[in-house]
Structure formats: structure tokens, C-alpha cells
Amino acid sequence: MTAVQDAEHLYDRPSWDCRTCGDSWPCANAKASLAAEFQGFPSVLAIYLTAQMHDALIDLTVNGAAAPSDLYERFLAWISR
């Protein structure tokens, strides 16, 4: 008997793109997985994603690039409060 697992949609540093689908992380699949994992604990999810957003900001601006204008929307705006 074999089990088929969905590929995890994890970020790839320093680009912060999804390793599986190539979309900006958190991609739609990562958001769905995170929402399920932290169901009932949106504040904990917000804390986790705030830390990830901070790391993304550092990685994406390390060479003097301007901060992406969509980081808040990518990382935090979608969380149900």
C-alpha cells in the first residue's frame, strides 16, 4: 500500500518564492496549509508570519533593493482574525 503526499509549499531563501509552485510565498497552497495548521489560533499564525515577513524583508533588501510593497498583503492581510 502506498500513500500519495501533497508536496509541501515551503519558501526558498533568499527569493521567498515557493519551492513547489514558484509563486511568491506564502502561495495559495501554503496559505491553506497554514490556515489549517493554525486553525483557532490566528494570533499565533500572525506572530509566525510576522517573523517570516521580517526575514523576507531582510533577504529581499540585502543588496540595497527597495522593500517590496506587497509584503503586508502577502504575509499578514489574509489571516482571519
Biopython code that builds the backbone (N, CA, C, O; Angstrom):
import numpy as np
from Bio.PDB.StructureBuilder import StructureBuilder

atoms = [
    (1, "MET", "N", (0.847, -1.177, 0.000)),
    (1, "MET", "CA", (0.000, 0.000, 0.000)),
    (1, "MET", "C", (0.892, 1.239, 0.000)),
    (1, "MET", "O", (1.820, 1.340, 0.803)),
    (2, "THR", "N", (0.614, 2.170, -0.889)),
    (2, "THR", "CA", (1.401, 3.397, -0.947)),
    (2, "THR", "C", (0.509, 4.588, -0.663)),
    (2, "THR", "O", (-0.683, 4.587, -0.969)),
    (3, "ALA", "N", (1.101, 5.580, -0.084)),
    (3, "ALA", "CA", (0.376, 6.816, 0.209)),
    (3, "ALA", "C", (0.945, 7.923, -0.661)),
    (3, "ALA", "O", (2.160, 8.036, -0.825)),
    (4, "VAL", "N", (0.081, 8.716, -1.201)),
    (4, "VAL", "CA", (0.500, 9.848, -2.018)),
    (4, "VAL", "C", (0.408, 11.091, -1.160)),
    (4, "VAL", "O", (-0.661, 11.411, -0.639)),
    (5, "GLN", "N", (1.515, 11.794, -1.009)),
    (5, "GLN", "CA", (1.540, 13.016, -0.219)),
    (5, "GLN", "C", (1.593, 14.219, -1.129)),
    (5, "GLN", "O", (2.272, 14.214, -2.157)),
    (6, "ASP", "N", (0.869, 15.250, -0.739)),
    (6, "ASP", "CA", (0.989, 16.514, -1.452)),
    (6, "ASP", "C", (2.334, 17.129, -1.109)),
    (6, "ASP", "O", (2.796, 17.042, 0.029)),
    (7, "ALA", "N", (2.946, 17.737, -2.080)),
    (7, "ALA", "CA", (4.224, 18.407, -1.850)),
    (7, "ALA", "C", (3.989, 19.609, -0.936)),
    (7, "ALA", "O", (3.004, 20.334, -1.080)),
    (8, "GLU", "N", (4.897, 19.800, -0.011)),
    (8, "GLU", "CA", (4.798, 20.961, 0.867)),
    (8, "GLU", "C", (5.195, 22.209, 0.098)),
    (8, "GLU", "O", (6.144, 22.200, -0.687)),
    (9, "HIS", "N", (4.478, 23.249, 0.330)),
    (9, "HIS", "CA", (4.745, 24.535, -0.311)),
    (9, "HIS", "C", (5.529, 25.401, 0.670)),
    (9, "HIS", "O", (4.960, 26.181, 1.434)),
    (10, "LEU", "N", (6.843, 25.243, 0.629)),
    (10, "LEU", "CA", (7.749, 25.949, 1.537)),
    (10, "LEU", "C", (8.477, 27.051, 0.784)),
    (10, "LEU", "O", (8.587, 27.010, -0.441)),
    (11, "TYR", "N", (8.972, 28.033, 1.523)),
    (11, "TYR", "CA", (9.692, 29.140, 0.900)),
    (11, "TYR", "C", (11.126, 28.746, 0.587)),
    (11, "TYR", "O", (11.706, 27.864, 1.220)),
    (12, "ASP", "N", (11.670, 29.417, -0.396)),
    (12, "ASP", "CA", (13.061, 29.247, -0.783)),
    (12, "ASP", "C", (13.762, 30.579, -0.545)),
    (12, "ASP", "O", (13.369, 31.599, -1.112)),
    (13, "ARG", "N", (14.779, 30.573, 0.276)),
    (13, "ARG", "CA", (15.520, 31.795, 0.558)),
    (13, "ARG", "C", (16.701, 31.905, -0.378)),
    (13, "ARG", "O", (17.315, 30.883, -0.685)),
    (14, "PRO", "N", (17.043, 33.063, -0.837)),
    (14, "PRO", "CA", (16.578, 34.382, -0.420)),
    (14, "PRO", "C", (15.455, 34.953, -1.280)),
    (14, "PRO", "O", (15.071, 36.106, -1.084)),
    (15, "SER", "N", (14.917, 34.184, -2.224)),
    (15, "SER", "CA", (13.911, 34.746, -3.134)),
    (15, "SER", "C", (12.520, 34.843, -2.516)),
    (15, "SER", "O", (11.717, 35.684, -2.918)),
    (16, "TRP", "N", (12.236, 33.989, -1.545)),
    (16, "TRP", "CA", (10.923, 33.905, -0.917)),
    (16, "TRP", "C", (9.850, 33.511, -1.920)),
    (16, "TRP", "O", (8.705, 33.953, -1.831)),
    (17, "ASP", "N", (10.237, 32.674, -2.873)),
    (17, "ASP", "CA", (9.287, 32.050, -3.774)),
    (17, "ASP", "C", (9.044, 30.630, -3.270)),
    (17, "ASP", "O", (9.890, 30.049, -2.591)),
    (18, "CYS", "N", (7.898, 30.086, -3.603)),
    (18, "CYS", "CA", (7.558, 28.730, -3.198)),
    (18, "CYS", "C", (8.443, 27.735, -3.928)),
    (18, "CYS", "O", (8.624, 27.831, -5.142)),
    (19, "ARG", "N", (8.997, 26.775, -3.187)),
    (19, "ARG", "CA", (9.858, 25.751, -3.788)),
    (19, "ARG", "C", (9.090, 24.804, -4.693)),
    (19, "ARG", "O", (9.677, 24.190, -5.584)),
    (20, "THR", "N", (7.793, 24.676, -4.481)),
    (20, "THR", "CA", (6.989, 23.718, -5.236)),
    (20, "THR", "C", (6.359, 24.327, -6.476)),
    (20, "THR", "O", (6.466, 23.769, -7.569)),
    (21, "CYS", "N", (5.695, 25.484, -6.309)),
    (21, "CYS", "CA", (4.960, 26.054, -7.443)),
    (21, "CYS", "C", (5.615, 27.300, -8.037)),
    (21, "CYS", "O", (5.245, 27.723, -9.132)),
    (22, "GLY", "N", (6.577, 27.894, -7.335)),
    (22, "GLY", "CA", (7.281, 29.061, -7.847)),
    (22, "GLY", "C", (6.592, 30.391, -7.616)),
    (22, "GLY", "O", (7.152, 31.436, -7.947)),
    (23, "ASP", "N", (5.379, 30.377, -7.051)),
    (23, "ASP", "CA", (4.686, 31.630, -6.746)),
    (23, "ASP", "C", (5.334, 32.302, -5.538)),
    (23, "ASP", "O", (6.101, 31.675, -4.807)),
    (24, "SER", "N", (5.027, 33.557, -5.338)),
    (24, "SER", "CA", (5.507, 34.256, -4.144)),
    (24, "SER", "C", (4.973, 33.540, -2.906)),
    (24, "SER", "O", (3.795, 33.191, -2.830)),
    (25, "TRP", "N", (5.868, 33.328, -1.935)),
    (25, "TRP", "CA", (5.462, 32.637, -0.705)),
    (25, "TRP", "C", (5.010, 33.659, 0.322)),
    (25, "TRP", "O", (5.640, 34.709, 0.447)),
    (26, "PRO", "N", (3.948, 33.395, 1.059)),
    (26, "PRO", "CA", (3.154, 32.177, 1.027)),
    (26, "PRO", "C", (2.202, 32.148, -0.159)),
    (26, "PRO", "O", (1.406, 33.066, -0.360)),
    (27, "CYS", "N", (2.298, 31.083, -0.935)),
    (27, "CYS", "CA", (1.428, 30.886, -2.092)),
    (27, "CYS", "C", (0.050, 30.446, -1.596)),
    (27, "CYS", "O", (-0.148, 30.259, -0.396)),
    (28, "ALA", "N", (-0.878, 30.286, -2.495)),
    (28, "ALA", "CA", (-2.238, 29.899, -2.113)),
    (28, "ALA", "C", (-2.252, 28.575, -1.347)),
    (28, "ALA", "O", (-2.973, 28.436, -0.359)),
    (29, "ASN", "N", (-1.458, 27.607, -1.801)),
    (29, "ASN", "CA", (-1.410, 26.309, -1.108)),
    (29, "ASN", "C", (-0.795, 26.430, 0.274)),
    (29, "ASN", "O", (-1.265, 25.795, 1.218)),
    (30, "ALA", "N", (0.250, 27.238, 0.405)),
    (30, "ALA", "CA", (0.869, 27.436, 1.717)),
    (30, "ALA", "C", (-0.108, 28.131, 2.662)),
    (30, "ALA", "O", (-0.196, 27.775, 3.837)),
    (31, "LYS", "N", (-0.836, 29.114, 2.155)),
    (31, "LYS", "CA", (-1.828, 29.809, 2.989)),
    (31, "LYS", "C", (-2.891, 28.837, 3.487)),
    (31, "LYS", "O", (-3.270, 28.880, 4.658)),
    (32, "ALA", "N", (-3.374, 27.960, 2.607)),
    (32, "ALA", "CA", (-4.378, 26.979, 3.012)),
    (32, "ALA", "C", (-3.827, 26.033, 4.070)),
    (32, "ALA", "O", (-4.514, 25.720, 5.042)),
    (33, "SER", "N", (-2.594, 25.578, 3.887)),
    (33, "SER", "CA", (-1.969, 24.677, 4.871)),
    (33, "SER", "C", (-1.752, 25.377, 6.202)),
    (33, "SER", "O", (-2.023, 24.810, 7.261)),
    (34, "LEU", "N", (-1.263, 26.612, 6.148)),
    (34, "LEU", "CA", (-1.035, 27.366, 7.377)),
    (34, "LEU", "C", (-2.344, 27.657, 8.103)),
    (34, "LEU", "O", (-2.408, 27.551, 9.328)),
    (35, "ALA", "N", (-3.383, 28.020, 7.363)),
    (35, "ALA", "CA", (-4.682, 28.288, 7.977)),
    (35, "ALA", "C", (-5.212, 27.045, 8.684)),
    (35, "ALA", "O", (-5.770, 27.139, 9.777)),
    (36, "ALA", "N", (-5.040, 25.886, 8.063)),
    (36, "ALA", "CA", (-5.485, 24.635, 8.680)),
    (36, "ALA", "C", (-4.652, 24.294, 9.907)),
    (36, "ALA", "O", (-5.183, 23.874, 10.935)),
    (37, "GLU", "N", (-3.343, 24.481, 9.789)),
    (37, "GLU", "CA", (-2.443, 24.147, 10.901)),
    (37, "GLU", "C", (-2.686, 25.020, 12.115)),
    (37, "GLU", "O", (-2.617, 24.545, 13.249)),
    (38, "PHE", "N", (-2.972, 26.293, 11.889)),
    (38, "PHE", "CA", (-3.166, 27.230, 12.985)),
    (38, "PHE", "C", (-4.644, 27.555, 13.215)),
    (38, "PHE", "O", (-4.971, 28.585, 13.805)),
    (39, "GLN", "N", (-5.530, 26.680, 12.752)),
    (39, "GLN", "CA", (-6.966, 26.906, 12.914)),
    (39, "GLN", "C", (-7.289, 27.146, 14.386)),
    (39, "GLN", "O", (-6.897, 26.364, 15.253)),
    (40, "GLY", "N", (-7.990, 28.209, 14.652)),
    (40, "GLY", "CA", (-8.348, 28.544, 16.026)),
    (40, "GLY", "C", (-7.294, 29.366, 16.734)),
    (40, "GLY", "O", (-7.520, 29.800, 17.864)),
    (41, "PHE", "N", (-6.154, 29.593, 16.112)),
    (41, "PHE", "CA", (-5.062, 30.342, 16.724)),
    (41, "PHE", "C", (-4.508, 31.392, 15.768)),
    (41, "PHE", "O", (-3.315, 31.374, 15.464)),
    (42, "PRO", "N", (-5.348, 32.306, 15.290)),
    (42, "PRO", "CA", (-4.878, 33.290, 14.309)),
    (42, "PRO", "C", (-3.790, 34.207, 14.854)),
    (42, "PRO", "O", (-2.953, 34.684, 14.088)),
    (43, "SER", "N", (-3.783, 34.463, 16.154)),
    (43, "SER", "CA", (-2.735, 35.328, 16.699)),
    (43, "SER", "C", (-1.371, 34.645, 16.635)),
    (43, "SER", "O", (-0.362, 35.306, 16.389)),
    (44, "VAL", "N", (-1.327, 33.342, 16.852)),
    (44, "VAL", "CA", (-0.067, 32.602, 16.752)),
    (44, "VAL", "C", (0.401, 32.571, 15.295)),
    (44, "VAL", "O", (1.592, 32.710, 15.016)),
    (45, "LEU", "N", (-0.536, 32.390, 14.378)),
    (45, "LEU", "CA", (-0.198, 32.439, 12.949)),
    (45, "LEU", "C", (0.349, 33.811, 12.584)),
    (45, "LEU", "O", (1.319, 33.913, 11.832)),
    (46, "ALA", "N", (-0.262, 34.860, 13.108)),
    (46, "ALA", "CA", (0.212, 36.228, 12.827)),
    (46, "ALA", "C", (1.619, 36.438, 13.354)),
    (46, "ALA", "O", (2.437, 37.071, 12.686)),
    (47, "ILE", "N", (1.915, 35.928, 14.520)),
    (47, "ILE", "CA", (3.262, 36.059, 15.091)),
    (47, "ILE", "C", (4.273, 35.310, 14.216)),
    (47, "ILE", "O", (5.337, 35.842, 13.902)),
    (48, "TYR", "N", (3.940, 34.085, 13.826)),
    (48, "TYR", "CA", (4.827, 33.295, 12.976)),
    (48, "TYR", "C", (5.086, 34.007, 11.647)),
    (48, "TYR", "O", (6.232, 34.125, 11.215)),
    (49, "LEU", "N", (4.018, 34.479, 11.005)),
    (49, "LEU", "CA", (4.181, 35.113, 9.703)),
    (49, "LEU", "C", (4.838, 36.482, 9.797)),
    (49, "LEU", "O", (5.489, 36.914, 8.845)),
    (50, "THR", "N", (4.686, 37.168, 10.911)),
    (50, "THR", "CA", (5.408, 38.425, 11.113)),
    (50, "THR", "C", (6.909, 38.166, 11.134)),
    (50, "THR", "O", (7.683, 38.922, 10.546)),
    (51, "ALA", "N", (7.315, 37.103, 11.809)),
    (51, "ALA", "CA", (8.735, 36.741, 11.842)),
    (51, "ALA", "C", (9.224, 36.357, 10.446)),
    (51, "ALA", "O", (10.331, 36.729, 10.054)),
    (52, "GLN", "N", (8.407, 35.615, 9.693)),
    (52, "GLN", "CA", (8.789, 35.239, 8.332)),
    (52, "GLN", "C", (8.875, 36.474, 7.440)),
    (52, "GLN", "O", (9.774, 36.578, 6.605)),
    (53, "MET", "N", (7.932, 37.419, 7.617)),
    (53, "MET", "CA", (7.947, 38.649, 6.828)),
    (53, "MET", "C", (9.205, 39.463, 7.129)),
    (53, "MET", "O", (9.793, 40.054, 6.223)),
    (54, "HIS", "N", (9.614, 39.493, 8.380)),
    (54, "HIS", "CA", (10.843, 40.203, 8.755)),
    (54, "HIS", "C", (12.044, 39.585, 8.040)),
    (54, "HIS", "O", (12.870, 40.302, 7.474)),
    (55, "ASP", "N", (12.139, 38.256, 8.066)),
    (55, "ASP", "CA", (13.248, 37.583, 7.390)),
    (55, "ASP", "C", (13.206, 37.841, 5.879)),
    (55, "ASP", "O", (14.246, 38.054, 5.255)),
    (56, "ALA", "N", (12.013, 37.822, 5.300)),
    (56, "ALA", "CA", (11.877, 38.102, 3.870)),
    (56, "ALA", "C", (12.324, 39.523, 3.557)),
    (56, "ALA", "O", (13.007, 39.749, 2.558)),
    (57, "LEU", "N", (11.953, 40.471, 4.387)),
    (57, "LEU", "CA", (12.354, 41.860, 4.173)),
    (57, "LEU", "C", (13.871, 41.987, 4.174)),
    (57, "LEU", "O", (14.434, 42.675, 3.322)),
    (58, "ILE", "N", (14.529, 41.340, 5.108)),
    (58, "ILE", "CA", (15.990, 41.375, 5.176)),
    (58, "ILE", "C", (16.586, 40.756, 3.911)),
    (58, "ILE", "O", (17.458, 41.348, 3.275)),
    (59, "ASP", "N", (16.107, 39.557, 3.548)),
    (59, "ASP", "CA", (16.641, 38.868, 2.370)),
    (59, "ASP", "C", (16.415, 39.656, 1.086)),
    (59, "ASP", "O", (17.304, 39.732, 0.238)),
    (60, "LEU", "N", (15.239, 40.238, 0.942)),
    (60, "LEU", "CA", (14.886, 40.899, -0.315)),
    (60, "LEU", "C", (15.489, 42.291, -0.462)),
    (60, "LEU", "O", (15.459, 42.862, -1.552)),
    (61, "THR", "N", (16.032, 42.842, 0.610)),
    (61, "THR", "CA", (16.627, 44.182, 0.546)),
    (61, "THR", "C", (18.121, 44.182, 0.837)),
    (61, "THR", "O", (18.724, 45.250, 0.939)),
    (62, "VAL", "N", (18.727, 43.021, 0.971)),
    (62, "VAL", "CA", (20.123, 42.912, 1.373)),
    (62, "VAL", "C", (21.071, 43.633, 0.415)),
    (62, "VAL", "O", (22.098, 44.162, 0.841)),
    (63, "ASN", "N", (20.738, 43.656, -0.851)),
    (63, "ASN", "CA", (21.613, 44.311, -1.831)),
    (63, "ASN", "C", (21.195, 45.737, -2.133)),
    (63, "ASN", "O", (21.532, 46.270, -3.190)),
    (64, "GLY", "N", (20.469, 46.359, -1.221)),
    (64, "GLY", "CA", (20.053, 47.734, -1.402)),
    (64, "GLY", "C", (18.776, 47.918, -2.199)),
    (64, "GLY", "O", (18.403, 49.048, -2.516)),
    (65, "ALA", "N", (18.103, 46.833, -2.525)),
    (65, "ALA", "CA", (16.838, 46.930, -3.257)),
    (65, "ALA", "C", (15.767, 47.539, -2.365)),
    (65, "ALA", "O", (15.813, 47.409, -1.141)),
    (66, "ALA", "N", (14.815, 48.195, -2.981)),
    (66, "ALA", "CA", (13.687, 48.752, -2.235)),
    (66, "ALA", "C", (12.842, 47.610, -1.679)),
    (66, "ALA", "O", (12.755, 46.538, -2.278)),
    (67, "ALA", "N", (12.232, 47.849, -0.545)),
    (67, "ALA", "CA", (11.364, 46.844, 0.055)),
    (67, "ALA", "C", (10.146, 46.610, -0.836)),
    (67, "ALA", "O", (9.538, 47.568, -1.312)),
    (68, "PRO", "N", (9.787, 45.355, -1.066)),
    (68, "PRO", "CA", (8.590, 45.077, -1.860)),
    (68, "PRO", "C", (7.363, 45.695, -1.190)),
    (68, "PRO", "O", (7.203, 45.616, 0.028)),
    (69, "SER", "N", (6.515, 46.302, -1.990)),
    (69, "SER", "CA", (5.354, 47.000, -1.435)),
    (69, "SER", "C", (4.237, 46.056, -1.014)),
    (69, "SER", "O", (3.282, 46.484, -0.367)),
    (70, "ASP", "N", (4.340, 44.776, -1.372)),
    (70, "ASP", "CA", (3.249, 43.843, -1.095)),
    (70, "ASP", "C", (3.502, 42.905, 0.083)),
    (70, "ASP", "O", (2.747, 41.951, 0.272)),
    (71, "LEU", "N", (4.531, 43.147, 0.870)),
    (71, "LEU", "CA", (4.853, 42.192, 1.943)),
    (71, "LEU", "C", (3.723, 42.031, 2.948)),
    (71, "LEU", "O", (3.417, 40.908, 3.347)),
    (72, "TYR", "N", (3.099, 43.120, 3.366)),
    (72, "TYR", "CA", (1.999, 43.009, 4.331)),
    (72, "TYR", "C", (0.865, 42.172, 3.742)),
    (72, "TYR", "O", (0.331, 41.289, 4.413)),
    (73, "GLU", "N", (0.502, 42.442, 2.506)),
    (73, "GLU", "CA", (-0.577, 41.690, 1.872)),
    (73, "GLU", "C", (-0.208, 40.222, 1.730)),
    (73, "GLU", "O", (-1.037, 39.346, 1.976)),
    (74, "ARG", "N", (1.027, 39.948, 1.337)),
    (74, "ARG", "CA", (1.488, 38.567, 1.169)),
    (74, "ARG", "C", (1.451, 37.795, 2.472)),
    (74, "ARG", "O", (0.958, 36.668, 2.520)),
    (75, "PHE", "N", (1.971, 38.398, 3.522)),
    (75, "PHE", "CA", (2.202, 37.656, 4.756)),
    (75, "PHE", "C", (1.090, 37.763, 5.790)),
    (75, "PHE", "O", (0.841, 36.798, 6.513)),
    (76, "LEU", "N", (0.419, 38.896, 5.884)),
    (76, "LEU", "CA", (-0.484, 39.093, 7.015)),
    (76, "LEU", "C", (-1.933, 39.435, 6.681)),
    (76, "LEU", "O", (-2.829, 39.045, 7.429)),
    (77, "ALA", "N", (-2.191, 40.130, 5.614)),
    (77, "ALA", "CA", (-3.528, 40.659, 5.363)),
    (77, "ALA", "C", (-4.584, 39.558, 5.204)),
    (77, "ALA", "O", (-5.765, 39.810, 5.443)),
    (78, "TRP", "N", (-4.200, 38.392, 4.822)),
    (78, "TRP", "CA", (-5.150, 37.303, 4.545)),
    (78, "TRP", "C", (-5.577, 36.522, 5.782)),
    (78, "TRP", "O", (-6.511, 35.723, 5.712)),
    (79, "ILE", "N", (-4.915, 36.739, 6.901)),
    (79, "ILE", "CA", (-5.203, 35.956, 8.108)),
    (79, "ILE", "C", (-6.558, 36.367, 8.683)),
    (79, "ILE", "O", (-6.832, 37.555, 8.855)),
    (80, "SER", "N", (-7.393, 35.387, 8.975)),
    (80, "SER", "CA", (-8.688, 35.658, 9.636)),
    (80, "SER", "C", (-8.428, 35.981, 11.093)),
    (80, "SER", "O", (-7.718, 35.265, 11.800)),
    (81, "ARG", "N", (-9.006, 37.046, 11.504)),
    (81, "ARG", "CA", (-8.834, 37.437, 12.918)),
    (81, "ARG", "C", (-10.083, 37.179, 13.694)),
    (81, "ARG", "O", (-10.130, 37.443, 14.895)),
]
sb = StructureBuilder()
sb.init_structure("model")
sb.init_model(0)
sb.init_chain("A")
sb.init_seg("    ")
for serial, (resi, resn, name, xyz) in enumerate(atoms, 1):
    if name == "N":
        sb.init_residue(resn, " ", resi, " ")
    sb.init_atom(name, np.array(xyz, "f"), 0.0, 1.0, " ", f" {name:<3s}", serial, name[0])
structure = sb.get_structure()
